[in-house]
């Protein structure tokens, strides 16, 4: 797969990048209200963030899947996001990137972040021919994400429902205009993305 098929596409500013997550209401609504993850949010387990709004819609079924009814747009510091990329390991063994399966497994256990590439989605949530980043955060990365990197948390569930309604009505042009503007994220060192 060519490196261009693995470009990160996201909504970002000079200092922040927006990632998406979906939660049950007790967590999602509390996080959006307080601008921080609430105490019930587990800092001791892996959490996955997605820079792609449509991939998040695919994952949460337009905020209709149980336990994923509240979609959050989490604006985080770009330097934190890039720290996670630099300290990440690919989530699956890849010949040519890893010397062998055992060394990849050791790296995976130590890494505070994981990179996974999944097919990007269109408005009908069908797979596209290029990949979208999912970034898994564990240990130190989870704590930094929640306590240092997070700048703001917004509930974008109404947006998810509005886009879905437009798609269901066949109004694809309107649905496309509603989407967050995602651009190719500026180049980061190849090693940060664990590319050959």
C-alpha positions as protocol buffer text, in pm:
chain_id: "A"
residue {
  index: 1
  type: UNK
  ca { x: 0 y: 0 z: 0 }
}
residue {
  index: 2
  type: UNK
  ca { x: 141 y: 338 z: -99 }
}
residue {
  index: 3
  type: UNK
  ca { x: 214 y: 588 z: 178 }
}
residue {
  index: 4
  type: UNK
  ca { x: -34 y: 836 z: 20 }
}
residue {
  index: 5
  type: UNK
  ca { x: -312 y: 588 z: 99 }
}
residue {
  index: 6
  type: UNK
  ca { x: -225 y: 631 z: 466 }
}
residue {
  index: 7
  type: UNK
  ca { x: -230 y: 1007 z: 497 }
}
residue {
  index: 8
  type: UNK
  ca { x: -398 y: 1143 z: 808 }
}
residue {
  index: 9
  type: UNK
  ca { x: -700 y: 1353 z: 722 }
}
residue {
  index: 10
  type: UNK
  ca { x: -839 y: 1569 z: 1000 }
}
residue {
  index: 11
  type: UNK
  ca { x: -984 y: 1901 z: 1108 }
}
residue {
  index: 12
  type: UNK
  ca { x: -697 y: 2094 z: 1266 }
}
residue {
  index: 13
  type: UNK
  ca { x: -563 y: 2439 z: 1348 }
}
residue {
  index: 14
  type: UNK
  ca { x: -206 y: 2559 z: 1402 }
}
residue {
  index: 15
  type: UNK
  ca { x: -207 y: 2419 z: 1754 }
}
residue {
  index: 16
  type: UNK
  ca { x: -487 y: 2158 z: 1776 }
}
residue {
  index: 17
  type: UNK
  ca { x: -636 y: 1857 z: 1598 }
}
residue {
  index: 18
  type: UNK
  ca { x: -989 y: 1724 z: 1640 }
}
residue {
  index: 19
  type: UNK
  ca { x: -1045 y: 1356 z: 1708 }
}
residue {
  index: 20
  type: UNK
  ca { x: -1374 y: 1175 z: 1762 }
}
residue {
  index: 21
  type: UNK
  ca { x: -1499 y: 923 z: 2014 }
}
residue {
  index: 22
  type: UNK
  ca { x: -1845 y: 788 z: 2102 }
}
residue {
  index: 23
  type: UNK
  ca { x: -1967 y: 703 z: 2451 }
}
residue {
  index: 24
  type: UNK
  ca { x: -2275 y: 612 z: 2647 }
}
residue {
  index: 25
  type: UNK
  ca { x: -2463 y: 923 z: 2769 }
}
residue {
  index: 26
  type: UNK
  ca { x: -2334 y: 917 z: 3130 }
}
residue {
  index: 27
  type: UNK
  ca { x: -1979 y: 962 z: 3004 }
}
residue {
  index: 28
  type: UNK
  ca { x: -2031 y: 1156 z: 2682 }
}
residue {
  index: 29
  type: UNK
  ca { x: -2272 y: 1417 z: 2814 }
}
residue {
  index: 30
  type: UNK
  ca { x: -2068 y: 1472 z: 3132 }
}
residue {
  index: 31
  type: UNK
  ca { x: -1749 y: 1515 z: 2925 }
}
residue {
  index: 32
  type: UNK
  ca { x: -1911 y: 1768 z: 2692 }
}
residue {
  index: 33
  type: UNK
  ca { x: -2065 y: 1959 z: 2985 }
}
residue {
  index: 34
  type: UNK
  ca { x: -1741 y: 1980 z: 3182 }
}
residue {
  index: 35
  type: UNK
  ca { x: -1494 y: 2000 z: 2895 }
}
residue {
  index: 36
  type: UNK
  ca { x: -1302 y: 1712 z: 3058 }
}
residue {
  index: 37
  type: UNK
  ca { x: -1350 y: 1339 z: 3090 }
}
residue {
  index: 38
  type: UNK
  ca { x: -1545 y: 1261 z: 3409 }
}
residue {
  index: 39
  type: UNK
  ca { x: -1419 y: 1048 z: 3696 }
}
residue {
  index: 40
  type: UNK
  ca { x: -1606 y: 741 z: 3570 }
}
residue {
  index: 41
  type: UNK
  ca { x: -1400 y: 750 z: 3249 }
}
residue {
  index: 42
  type: UNK
  ca { x: -1132 y: 482 z: 3283 }
}
residue {
  index: 43
  type: UNK
  ca { x: -774 y: 607 z: 3253 }
}
residue {
  index: 44
  type: UNK
  ca { x: -638 y: 255 z: 3298 }
}
residue {
  index: 45
  type: UNK
  ca { x: -773 y: 109 z: 2973 }
}
residue {
  index: 46
  type: UNK
  ca { x: -700 y: 167 z: 2607 }
}
residue {
  index: 47
  type: UNK
  ca { x: -904 y: 432 z: 2429 }
}
residue {
  index: 48
  type: UNK
  ca { x: -921 y: 478 z: 2052 }
}
residue {
  index: 49
  type: UNK
  ca { x: -945 y: 819 z: 1884 }
}
residue {
  index: 50
  type: UNK
  ca { x: -1035 y: 881 z: 1522 }
}
residue {
  index: 51
  type: UNK
  ca { x: -952 y: 1199 z: 1324 }
}
residue {
  index: 52
  type: UNK
  ca { x: -1212 y: 1104 z: 1060 }
}
residue {
  index: 53
  type: UNK
  ca { x: -1573 y: 1208 z: 1130 }
}
residue {
  index: 54
  type: UNK
  ca { x: -1716 y: 959 z: 879 }
}
residue {
  index: 55
  type: UNK
  ca { x: -1508 y: 673 z: 1015 }
}
residue {
  index: 56
  type: UNK
  ca { x: -1651 y: 756 z: 1358 }
}
residue {
  index: 57
  type: UNK
  ca { x: -2000 y: 750 z: 1205 }
}
residue {
  index: 58
  type: UNK
  ca { x: -1926 y: 406 z: 1063 }
}
residue {
  index: 59
  type: UNK
  ca { x: -1801 y: 284 z: 1401 }
}
residue {
  index: 60
  type: UNK
  ca { x: -2094 y: 420 z: 1605 }
}
residue {
  index: 61
  type: UNK
  ca { x: -2368 y: 372 z: 1343 }
}
residue {
  index: 62
  type: UNK
  ca { x: -2454 y: 742 z: 1330 }
}
residue {
  index: 63
  type: UNK
  ca { x: -2470 y: 745 z: 1715 }
}
residue {
  index: 64
  type: UNK
  ca { x: -2732 y: 471 z: 1720 }
}
residue {
  index: 65
  type: UNK
  ca { x: -2522 y: 180 z: 1853 }
}
residue {
  index: 66
  type: UNK
  ca { x: -2570 y: 91 z: 2218 }
}
residue {
  index: 67
  type: UNK
  ca { x: -2303 y: 251 z: 2435 }
}
residue {
  index: 68
  type: UNK
  ca { x: -2206 y: 494 z: 2157 }
}
residue {
  index: 69
  type: UNK
  ca { x: -2503 y: 729 z: 2157 }
}
residue {
  index: 70
  type: UNK
  ca { x: -2303 y: 1045 z: 2228 }
}
residue {
  index: 71
  type: UNK
  ca { x: -2039 y: 1147 z: 1974 }
}
residue {
  index: 72
  type: UNK
  ca { x: -1767 y: 1377 z: 2101 }
}
residue {
  index: 73
  type: UNK
  ca { x: -1533 y: 1602 z: 1906 }
}
residue {
  index: 74
  type: UNK
  ca { x: -1224 y: 1622 z: 2125 }
}
residue {
  index: 75
  type: UNK
  ca { x: -986 y: 1901 z: 2035 }
}
residue {
  index: 76
  type: UNK
  ca { x: -635 y: 1808 z: 2149 }
}
residue {
  index: 77
  type: UNK
  ca { x: -294 y: 1969 z: 2128 }
}
residue {
  index: 78
  type: UNK
  ca { x: -108 y: 1880 z: 1809 }
}
residue {
  index: 79
  type: UNK
  ca { x: 216 y: 1829 z: 2000 }
}
residue {
  index: 80
  type: UNK
  ca { x: 38 y: 1564 z: 2210 }
}
residue {
  index: 81
  type: UNK
  ca { x: -107 y: 1394 z: 1903 }
}
residue {
  index: 82
  type: UNK
  ca { x: 236 y: 1388 z: 1741 }
}
residue {
  index: 83
  type: UNK
  ca { x: 394 y: 1255 z: 2063 }
}
residue {
  index: 84
  type: UNK
  ca { x: 148 y: 965 z: 2046 }
}
residue {
  index: 85
  type: UNK
  ca { x: 239 y: 899 z: 1682 }
}
residue {
  index: 86
  type: UNK
  ca { x: 612 y: 901 z: 1760 }
}
residue {
  index: 87
  type: UNK
  ca { x: 559 y: 652 z: 2044 }
}
residue {
  index: 88
  type: UNK
  ca { x: 313 y: 427 z: 1860 }
}
residue {
  index: 89
  type: UNK
  ca { x: 342 y: 74 z: 1733 }
}
residue {
  index: 90
  type: UNK
  ca { x: 139 y: -70 z: 1448 }
}
residue {
  index: 91
  type: UNK
  ca { x: -157 y: -266 z: 1586 }
}
residue {
  index: 92
  type: UNK
  ca { x: -77 y: -564 z: 1364 }
}
residue {
  index: 93
  type: UNK
  ca { x: 242 y: -737 z: 1253 }
}
residue {
  index: 94
  type: UNK
  ca { x: 367 y: -614 z: 915 }
}
residue {
  index: 95
  type: UNK
  ca { x: 646 y: -794 z: 732 }
}
residue {
  index: 96
  type: UNK
  ca { x: 909 y: -543 z: 619 }
}
residue {
  index: 97
  type: UNK
  ca { x: 827 y: -302 z: 902 }
}
residue {
  index: 98
  type: UNK
  ca { x: 901 y: -539 z: 1190 }
}
residue {
  index: 99
  type: UNK
  ca { x: 1203 y: -769 z: 1194 }
}
residue {
  index: 100
  type: UNK
  ca { x: 988 y: -1058 z: 1320 }
}
residue {
  index: 101
  type: UNK
  ca { x: 659 y: -1126 z: 1497 }
}
residue {
  index: 102
  type: UNK
  ca { x: 819 y: -1166 z: 1841 }
}
residue {
  index: 103
  type: UNK
  ca { x: 990 y: -824 z: 1826 }
}
residue {
  index: 104
  type: UNK
  ca { x: 663 y: -664 z: 1712 }
}
residue {
  index: 105
  type: UNK
  ca { x: 481 y: -824 z: 2008 }
}
residue {
  index: 106
  type: UNK
  ca { x: 743 y: -689 z: 2251 }
}
residue {
  index: 107
  type: UNK
  ca { x: 715 y: -342 z: 2097 }
}
residue {
  index: 108
  type: UNK
  ca { x: 336 y: -357 z: 2112 }
}
residue {
  index: 109
  type: UNK
  ca { x: 341 y: -438 z: 2486 }
}
residue {
  index: 110
  type: UNK
  ca { x: 572 y: -143 z: 2560 }
}
residue {
  index: 111
  type: UNK
  ca { x: 418 y: 118 z: 2329 }
}
residue {
  index: 112
  type: UNK
  ca { x: 178 y: 371 z: 2487 }
}
residue {
  index: 113
  type: UNK
  ca { x: 0 y: 413 z: 2151 }
}
residue {
  index: 114
  type: UNK
  ca { x: -110 y: 199 z: 1857 }
}
residue {
  index: 115
  type: UNK
  ca { x: -160 y: 295 z: 1495 }
}
residue {
  index: 116
  type: UNK
  ca { x: -426 y: 119 z: 1293 }
}
residue {
  index: 117
  type: UNK
  ca { x: -525 y: 194 z: 933 }
}
residue {
  index: 118
  type: UNK
  ca { x: -882 y: 113 z: 827 }
}
residue {
  index: 119
  type: UNK
  ca { x: -1070 y: 194 z: 504 }
}
residue {
  index: 120
  type: UNK
  ca { x: -1209 y: 547 z: 508 }
}
residue {
  index: 121
  type: UNK
  ca { x: -1585 y: 574 z: 457 }
}
residue {
  index: 122
  type: UNK
  ca { x: -1813 y: 771 z: 227 }
}
residue {
  index: 123
  type: UNK
  ca { x: -2147 y: 927 z: 321 }
}
residue {
  index: 124
  type: UNK
  ca { x: -2316 y: 587 z: 288 }
}
residue {
  index: 125
  type: UNK
  ca { x: -2042 y: 447 z: 516 }
}
residue {
  index: 126
  type: UNK
  ca { x: -1910 y: 230 z: 234 }
}
residue {
  index: 127
  type: UNK
  ca { x: -1531 y: 171 z: 226 }
}
residue {
  index: 128
  type: UNK
  ca { x: -1316 y: 401 z: 15 }
}
residue {
  index: 129
  type: UNK
  ca { x: -987 y: 296 z: -150 }
}
residue {
  index: 130
  type: UNK
  ca { x: -772 y: 482 z: 102 }
}
residue {
  index: 131
  type: UNK
  ca { x: -713 y: 434 z: 472 }
}
residue {
  index: 132
  type: UNK
  ca { x: -807 y: 636 z: 778 }
}
residue {
  index: 133
  type: UNK
  ca { x: -608 y: 648 z: 1100 }
}
residue {
  index: 134
  type: UNK
  ca { x: -725 y: 512 z: 1432 }
}
residue {
  index: 135
  type: UNK
  ca { x: -496 y: 587 z: 1721 }
}
residue {
  index: 136
  type: UNK
  ca { x: -513 y: 369 z: 2030 }
}
residue {
  index: 137
  type: UNK
  ca { x: -391 y: 525 z: 2354 }
}
residue {
  index: 138
  type: UNK
  ca { x: -287 y: 329 z: 2663 }
}
residue {
  index: 139
  type: UNK
  ca { x: -101 y: 390 z: 2988 }
}
residue {
  index: 140
  type: UNK
  ca { x: 91 y: 716 z: 2982 }
}
residue {
  index: 141
  type: UNK
  ca { x: -76 y: 824 z: 2655 }
}
residue {
  index: 142
  type: UNK
  ca { x: -428 y: 790 z: 2803 }
}
residue {
  index: 143
  type: UNK
  ca { x: -336 y: 1001 z: 3103 }
}
residue {
  index: 144
  type: UNK
  ca { x: -171 y: 1267 z: 2887 }
}
residue {
  index: 145
  type: UNK
  ca { x: -470 y: 1268 z: 2650 }
}
residue {
  index: 146
  type: UNK
  ca { x: -721 y: 1321 z: 2930 }
}
residue {
  index: 147
  type: UNK
  ca { x: -520 y: 1549 z: 3159 }
}
residue {
  index: 148
  type: UNK
  ca { x: -277 y: 1743 z: 2937 }
}
residue {
  index: 149
  type: UNK
  ca { x: -363 y: 1733 z: 2567 }
}
residue {
  index: 150
  type: UNK
  ca { x: -739 y: 1793 z: 2576 }
}
residue {
  index: 151
  type: UNK
  ca { x: -829 y: 2153 z: 2491 }
}
residue {
  index: 152
  type: UNK
  ca { x: -1206 y: 2116 z: 2451 }
}
residue {
  index: 153
  type: UNK
  ca { x: -1479 y: 1854 z: 2422 }
}
residue {
  index: 154
  type: UNK
  ca { x: -1797 y: 1913 z: 2223 }
}
residue {
  index: 155
  type: UNK
  ca { x: -2105 y: 1698 z: 2177 }
}
residue {
  index: 156
  type: UNK
  ca { x: -2148 y: 1661 z: 1799 }
}
residue {
  index: 157
  type: UNK
  ca { x: -2431 y: 1408 z: 1819 }
}
residue {
  index: 158
  type: UNK
  ca { x: -2680 y: 1662 z: 1673 }
}
residue {
  index: 159
  type: UNK
  ca { x: -2445 y: 1706 z: 1376 }
}
residue {
  index: 160
  type: UNK
  ca { x: -2422 y: 1329 z: 1330 }
}
residue {
  index: 161
  type: UNK
  ca { x: -2801 y: 1305 z: 1325 }
}
residue {
  index: 162
  type: UNK
  ca { x: -2836 y: 1598 z: 1084 }
}
residue {
  index: 163
  type: UNK
  ca { x: -2584 y: 1451 z: 839 }
}
residue {
  index: 164
  type: UNK
  ca { x: -2746 y: 1108 z: 867 }
}
residue {
  index: 165
  type: UNK
  ca { x: -3089 y: 1260 z: 805 }
}
residue {
  index: 166
  type: UNK
  ca { x: -2963 y: 1436 z: 492 }
}
residue {
  index: 167
  type: UNK
  ca { x: -2805 y: 1111 z: 365 }
}
residue {
  index: 168
  type: UNK
  ca { x: -3127 y: 916 z: 435 }
}
residue {
  index: 169
  type: UNK
  ca { x: -3325 y: 1180 z: 244 }
}
residue {
  index: 170
  type: UNK
  ca { x: -3088 y: 1148 z: -54 }
}
residue {
  index: 171
  type: UNK
  ca { x: -2955 y: 1501 z: -1 }
}
residue {
  index: 172
  type: UNK
  ca { x: -2589 y: 1407 z: -40 }
}
residue {
  index: 173
  type: UNK
  ca { x: -2475 y: 1753 z: -142 }
}
residue {
  index: 174
  type: UNK
  ca { x: -2625 y: 1904 z: 174 }
}
residue {
  index: 175
  type: UNK
  ca { x: -2483 y: 1620 z: 383 }
}
residue {
  index: 176
  type: UNK
  ca { x: -2137 y: 1685 z: 239 }
}
residue {
  index: 177
  type: UNK
  ca { x: -2159 y: 2056 z: 322 }
}
residue {
  index: 178
  type: UNK
  ca { x: -2242 y: 1972 z: 684 }
}
residue {
  index: 179
  type: UNK
  ca { x: -1931 y: 1759 z: 736 }
}
residue {
  index: 180
  type: UNK
  ca { x: -1633 y: 1897 z: 929 }
}
residue {
  index: 181
  type: UNK
  ca { x: -1363 y: 2016 z: 688 }
}
residue {
  index: 182
  type: UNK
  ca { x: -1086 y: 1757 z: 702 }
}
residue {
  index: 183
  type: UNK
  ca { x: -754 y: 1819 z: 529 }
}
residue {
  index: 184
  type: UNK
  ca { x: -443 y: 1611 z: 490 }
}
residue {
  index: 185
  type: UNK
  ca { x: -249 y: 1653 z: 814 }
}
residue {
  index: 186
  type: UNK
  ca { x: 98 y: 1807 z: 764 }
}
residue {
  index: 187
  type: UNK
  ca { x: 376 y: 1560 z: 707 }
}
residue {
  index: 188
  type: UNK
  ca { x: 509 y: 1384 z: 1014 }
}
residue {
  index: 189
  type: UNK
  ca { x: 825 y: 1174 z: 1006 }
}
residue {
  index: 190
  type: UNK
  ca { x: 768 y: 833 z: 842 }
}
residue {
  index: 191
  type: UNK
  ca { x: 893 y: 663 z: 1158 }
}
residue {
  index: 192
  type: UNK
  ca { x: 614 y: 827 z: 1355 }
}
residue {
  index: 193
  type: UNK
  ca { x: 361 y: 636 z: 1147 }
}
residue {
  index: 194
  type: UNK
  ca { x: 564 y: 315 z: 1148 }
}
residue {
  index: 195
  type: UNK
  ca { x: 578 y: 312 z: 770 }
}
residue {
  index: 196
  type: UNK
  ca { x: 851 y: 121 z: 585 }
}
